[in-house]
């Protein structure tokens, strides 16, 4: 296995941090869906995460 350069390691770390934040956002929007009067934010969160998952799948192919 090859050693990654510092720039590759930092890029990978940033991608993992972004994925963590996106997962936290998903959980937040799912929980807000359960509360009355939060329909707009719930729909916005569902749309965001659907778009994020679609983009992520395309890059993994």
Secondary structure, 3 states (H helix, E strand, C coil): CCCCCHHHHHHHHHHHHHHHHHHHHHHHHHHHHCCCCCHHHHHHHHHHHHHHHHHHHHHHC
